[in-house]
Amino acid sequence: MRLFDKLFRYDAIDRIFSDREYIQSLLDFEAALARAEAKAGVIPAGDPQIIAAACRAEQFNVEELAAEAAVSGNVAIPLVKKLTELVAKQNKEAARFVHWGATSQDAMDTGLVLQLRRVLEVVDQDLARLTSTLATLADKHRVTPIAARTWMQQALPTTFGFIVAGWLDAILRHSSRISELRGRNLTLQFGGAVGTLAALSGRGPVVAEALAEELHLPLSLIPWHTHRDRITEIAAALGLCVGTLGKIARDI
């Protein structure tokens, strides 16, 4: 149903969470993984370039991936299969090292983190513009009298600038909150099938560090797999922000 999309959607965020962008975020993980493993001496030095060349979302059919995901349980499994096929057409030996030592959860979670990082950049820009607007408005109307309200009834006088300053104070808290949660929550997920990176034969920590560097993401102390508090905290922070915006709209 698309009847209400223009009312309840945000184009800047929709673009980040489109099918193609989601696929590309998983492929960005796969390309970075190959580069990290080559740096760590786990795979041949020439393979990452071959693998990365196939990591382009336009080479993948969204409908086919969706159909196969319904059977396999997630999108990463058919995506890795297709990526391996594409790489094999260029170099069969390189195809052996596609997704080497990783698991579906690694690709999906890190791909989501890459998307969320872009989303928070958009939110930051929007909050910065709103902060500037509210600061100007509060200063301009610092002595503009209006009737305050209590229990939805007219009460003692206040100023419009004072009301706007309250909005501004809340928005500044949200900006600080979102800034603070970045380092804790926008982290690399990389643990292999059960979190031990056993398939990398003792080179797992080295690969993880190189992968974090490739993607410009902090490396968590331990793989977080099914611990969803990071994602939930981001959602909660955005939910609090939406609550304040709704309060401003109701005040107006």
C-alpha positions in Angstrom: 0.0 0.0 0.0 1.5 3.3 -1.1 -1.4 5.7 -0.7 0.1 7.3 2.4 3.8 7.1 1.6 4.2 10.8 1.0 2.6 11.6 4.3 4.6 9.1 6.5 7.9 8.6 4.7 11.1 10.5 4.4 12.8 10.3 1.0 16.4 10.8 2.4 16.0 7.8 4.7 14.0 5.7 2.2 16.9 5.9 -0.3 19.3 4.5 2.4 17.0 1.6 3.1 16.0 0.7 -0.5 16.5 -2.8 -1.6 19.5 -1.9 -3.7 21.2 0.0 -0.9 20.6 -2.9 1.5 22.2 -5.3 -1.0 25.1 -2.9 -1.5 25.7 -2.6 2.2 26.1 -6.4 2.4 28.4 -6.4 -0.6 30.5 -3.6 1.0 31.0 -5.9 3.9 32.1 -8.8 1.6 34.5 -6.6 -0.3 36.0 -5.2 2.9 36.3 -8.8 4.4 38.3 -9.9 1.4 40.7 -7.0 1.7 41.1 -7.5 5.4 41.9 -11.2 4.9 44.5 -10.4 2.3 46.1 -7.9 4.6 46.2 -10.6 7.3 47.7 -13.2 4.9 44.7 -15.4 5.0 43.8 -15.3 1.3 46.0 -14.5 -1.8 46.8 -10.9 -2.3 45.2 -10.6 -5.7 41.8 -12.1 -4.8 40.2 -9.0 -3.1 40.3 -7.0 -6.3 38.5 -9.8 -8.2 35.9 -10.2 -5.4 35.3 -6.5 -5.0 34.7 -6.1 -8.8 31.7 -8.4 -8.4 30.3 -6.6 -5.3 28.0 -4.2 -7.2 24.3 -4.3 -6.4 23.2 -3.8 -9.9 24.5 -7.3 -10.8 22.0 -8.8 -8.4 18.3 -9.5 -9.1 16.2 -8.3 -6.1 13.2 -10.5 -6.9 15.4 -13.6 -7.2 17.1 -12.9 -3.9 13.7 -12.3 -2.2 12.4 -15.6 -3.5 15.5 -17.5 -2.4 15.6 -15.8 1.0 12.1 -17.2 1.7 13.6 -20.7 1.4 17.0 -20.2 3.0 15.9 -18.0 5.9 17.8 -14.8 5.2 19.0 -12.7 2.3 22.8 -13.2 2.9 22.7 -16.9 2.0 21.5 -16.4 -1.6 23.5 -13.2 -2.0 26.8 -15.0 -1.1 25.9 -17.8 -3.4 25.3 -15.4 -6.3 28.4 -13.4 -5.4 30.5 -16.6 -5.5 29.1 -17.5 -8.9 30.0 -14.1 -10.3 33.5 -14.3 -8.9 33.9 -17.8 -10.3 33.2 -16.6 -13.8 36.4 -14.5 -13.5 38.5 -16.7 -11.2 37.5 -20.0 -9.7 40.3 -19.9 -7.1 39.3 -16.5 -5.9 35.7 -17.7 -5.6 36.8 -20.1 -2.9 37.5 -17.2 -0.6 34.2 -15.3 -0.9 32.7 -14.8 2.6 35.7 -16.8 4.0 35.3 -17.4 7.7 32.2 -15.3 8.0 28.6 -16.1 8.7 25.3 -14.5 7.4 24.8 -12.6 10.7 28.1 -10.9 10.2 27.1 -9.6 6.8 23.6 -8.6 7.7 24.4 -6.9 11.0 27.4 -5.0 9.7 25.5 -4.1 6.6 22.7 -2.7 8.8 25.3 -0.8 10.9 26.7 0.8 7.7 23.2 1.9 6.8 22.4 3.2 10.3 25.6 5.3 10.2 24.4 7.0 7.1 20.9 7.5 8.6 22.3 9.1 11.7 24.3 11.5 9.5 21.1 12.6 8.0 19.4 12.9 11.4 22.4 15.0 12.7 22.1 17.4 9.8 18.3 17.8 10.3 18.7 18.3 14.1 21.5 20.9 13.5 19.2 22.9 11.1 16.4 22.6 13.6 18.6 23.7 16.5 19.7 26.8 14.5 16.1 27.7 13.6 14.9 27.3 17.2 17.7 29.3 18.7 17.0 32.2 16.3 13.2 31.9 17.0 13.7 31.8 20.8 15.9 34.9 20.7 13.6 36.8 18.4 10.6 36.2 20.6 12.2 36.3 24.1 9.7 39.0 25.2 6.8 38.2 22.9 3.9 37.5 25.4 1.5 34.6 25.0 -0.9 32.9 27.3 0.6 29.8 28.9 -1.7 26.8 29.5 -2.3 24.2 32.2 -4.6 21.3 31.8 -5.3 22.7 28.3 -6.7 25.9 29.9 -5.4 29.5 29.6 -3.1 30.3 32.5 -0.5 32.9 33.5 1.4 34.8 30.8 4.7 33.5 29.4 6.7 34.4 26.3 6.8 32.5 23.0 10.6 32.6 23.2 10.5 30.7 26.5 8.3 28.0 25.0 10.7 27.7 22.0 13.7 27.5 24.3 12.1 24.5 25.9 11.8 22.8 22.5 15.5 23.7 21.8 16.6 22.3 25.1 15.0 18.9 24.3 16.5 18.9 20.8 19.9 19.5 22.1 19.5 16.5 24.5 18.6 14.4 21.5 21.6 15.6 19.5 23.9 14.7 22.5 22.2 11.4 23.0 22.6 10.3 19.4 26.2 11.5 19.3 27.1 9.6 22.5 25.6 6.3 21.3 27.6 6.1 18.1 30.8 4.6 19.4 28.9 2.1 21.5 26.5 0.9 18.9 27.8 1.5 15.4 30.3 -1.4 15.8 31.6 -4.1 13.5 29.9 -7.5 13.8 32.3 -10.3 12.9 32.3 -13.7 14.7 31.8 -16.5 12.1 29.3 -19.2 12.7 29.4 -19.3 16.5 31.4 -16.2 17.3 34.8 -17.8 17.7 36.2 -17.1 14.1 37.5 -20.7 14.2 37.5 -21.0 10.4 40.3 -18.4 10.3 42.8 -20.7 12.1 44.0 -18.3 14.7 44.1 -15.3 12.4 40.6 -14.2 13.4 41.5 -11.3 15.7 43.9 -9.9 13.1 41.3 -10.1 10.4 38.7 -8.5 12.6 41.0 -5.5 13.3 41.8 -5.1 9.6 38.1 -5.4 8.7 37.1 -2.8 11.3 39.8 -0.5 9.8 38.5 -1.1 6.3 34.9 -0.2 7.2 35.9 2.6 9.6 33.9 1.0 12.4 34.9 0.4 16.0 35.7 -3.2 16.9 33.5 -4.6 19.7 35.1 -6.4 22.6 33.3 -9.6 21.6 31.0 -10.6 18.6 27.5 -9.5 19.4 25.4 -11.8 17.1 22.0 -12.1 18.7 22.4 -9.4 21.3 20.1 -6.7 19.9 20.6 -3.9 22.5 22.7 -1.9 20.1 20.0 -1.7 17.5 17.3 -1.2 20.1 19.1 1.7 21.7 19.4 3.5 18.4 15.7 2.9 17.7 14.8 4.1 21.2 16.9 7.3 20.8 15.1 8.0 17.5 11.8 7.3 19.1 12.5 9.8 21.9 13.4 12.3 19.2 10.1 11.7 17.4 8.2 12.1 20.7 9.7 15.6 21.1 8.9 16.6 17.5 5.3 15.4 18.1 5.2 17.5 21.3 6.3 20.6 19.3 3.7 19.9 16.7 1.0 19.6 19.4 2.1 22.8 21.1 1.9 24.7 17.8 
